[in-house]
Amino acid sequence: MELEYQDPTLSTVWLLATLDSSKKNKKLINGINISKTCENIILISDKIPLRRTSNLMYGTVLAFKKQCINDWNEVSSCRMLIQRL
């Protein structure tokens, strides 16, 4: 993919949008900086086709959703541990 030279997270986000995202690594998804990824998409949006831009935006939304779910699960686990004490 020609976007790889721009930012490696764009490749990851594109893969999230186009492939089955349920099998992606939690550490890889949590390492995505959502605001920086959005800025990079804005910067390159006029140089790439609209479909690719929409895939990148969709992948960013999926990454954000998974980050929120992962954070929620961690907080819930901590809460359950604290309640047991």
N, C-alpha and C positions, 0 to 999 in steps of 0.2 A: 504494500500500500504506500502511496507516495506521501502520505501525511506523517509517516514515521520520523522524518527528519525535522519536523516542526516541534513535536512534543510527544514523548512516548505515551503519555496518558491519553492522547487523542486516539492512538491505536487501540488502547485498552477499552476506551469508551465506545469506539466503533464496534469492537468485538462484542461488547455487552449488548449493543443494539441489534446486531445481526445474528448472533449465535445464542444458544441456550445459556442464559446467564445464571442458572441455578447451580452450575458446576464451577463457577469461578471462585478463585481463592479469596478468602475473607481479608487476608492481609493486603492483597493486591487492590481490592476494592476500597478498603479503608485508607490506602495510601494516595488515593486520588484527591487532589485539591480542586474542589468544585468551582470555586471562584476563578482560579487561574485557568481552568479548563474552559469556562464560559468566555473569559477574555480572549483566549486563543481561538475559540470558535468564531468570535466576532471579528478578530483580525483577519482570519483566512476565509471568511464566508463569501467574500466577493471573488475569490480566486478558485473556488471549487463549485461543483454542481449543487443545485438546491437539494437534491435527494441526499447527497452525502452530508450536507449541512444538517438536514433534518434527522438523519441517522445519528449524527454526533450529539445533537440536542437530546434526542430520545435516550441515547446511551448515558448521557450525563444525568438525566432524570432517574434512570434506573440505578445508577451508581449512588445518587443521593438517597434514593429510597432504601437501598440495601445498607448504606451507612447508618441511616436512621433506625432501621430494624436491628442492626447489630448493636448500636448504642442502647436501644431499648432493652434488648435481651441481656446485655451486661448489667444495666442498672437494675433490672428485675432480679437477676441472679444475686446481686449484692444486697438487695432489699430482703430477699428470702434468707440469705445468710445472716443478716443482722437480726431479723425476726427470730431466728432460731436461738440466738444468744440471749 
